[in-house]
């Protein structure tokens, strides 16, 4: 046996030991009511195109009128969105949108992205490959 073999065995063991730990880091969507869909109408305030999830802040106008409200909308990862047709430039601050979300169960102003429609162009982007947009 060479001197490199024990070092390789230790490195392999440590590397394989890290795999289960990474799988526990997956995030749950249990905080969202996936049986409901809320449509927000308003403008994109900001978008954060980073892992592990893309986040979009929407300045939404309530259907009943009144002051606008900021909603935080979580999507899947940039890689997953890219596989379903998104790019980093698909949404930008100021875009007028109608966005469907599975709302937070606690009634807070947040949700999981189902789909988004750009009002000016009519273009529609699916939101989440785990929870497909309802037709």
Rosetta blueprint (number, residue, H / E / L):
1 X L
2 X L
3 X H
4 X H
5 X H
6 X H
7 X H
8 X H
9 X H
10 X H
11 X H
12 X H
13 X H
14 X H
15 X H
16 X H
17 X H
18 X H
19 X H
20 X H
21 X H
22 X H
23 X H
24 X L
25 X L
26 X L
27 X L
28 X L
29 X L
30 X L
31 X L
32 X E
33 X L
34 X L
35 X L
36 X L
37 X L
38 X E
39 X E
40 X E
41 X E
42 X E
43 X E
44 X E
45 X E
46 X E
47 X E
48 X E
49 X L
50 X L
51 X L
52 X L
53 X L
54 X L
55 X E
56 X E
57 X E
58 X E
59 X E
60 X E
61 X L
62 X L
63 X L
64 X L
65 X L
66 X L
67 X L
68 X L
69 X E
70 X E
71 X E
72 X E
73 X E
74 X E
75 X L
76 X L
77 X L
78 X H
79 X H
80 X H
81 X H
82 X H
83 X H
84 X L
85 X L
86 X L
87 X L
88 X L
89 X L
90 X L
91 X L
92 X L
93 X L
94 X L
95 X L
96 X E
97 X E
98 X E
99 X E
100 X E
101 X E
102 X E
103 X E
104 X E
105 X L
106 X L
107 X L
108 X L
109 X L
110 X E
111 X E
112 X E
113 X E
114 X E
115 X E
116 X E
117 X E
118 X E
119 X L
120 X L
121 X L
122 X L
123 X L
124 X E
125 X E
126 X E
127 X L
128 X L
129 X L
130 X L
131 X L
132 X L
133 X L
134 X L
135 X L
